[in-house]
Amino acid sequence: MTLLGDLTRPENCTELAQRRRIRQILDARGGCWACQNRDTTVMAWGRSVCQTPKRTWPACTTDSRQPAFTLDPDQLKDMA
């Protein structure tokens, strides 16, 4: 069986499916909702904002500025 990185093909397909699901959740609720750098005092309509002014999702994932998007796994656990 061919290995993709350190994963077998079925494991790789499962991981890709999980990544797609997480991306769908992030797109639906906004990335700041699942970021460790979010402003925890602001939560409206299931969305949050960045604690740093003038930072937005998804730019925080591609530009080199800090703080960068850091996934908060506890937020995803609440969605499951």
HELIX and SHEET records of a PDB file:
HELIX    1   1 ARG A    9  ARG A   29  1                                  21    
HELIX    2   2 GLY A   31  ALA A   34  5                                   4    
HELIX    3   3 ALA A   59  THR A   62  1                                   4    
HELIX    4   4 PRO A   73  MET A   79  1                                   7    
SHEET    1   A 2 LEU A   3  LEU A   4  0                                        
SHEET    2   A 2 LEU A   7  THR A   8 -1                                        
END                                                                             
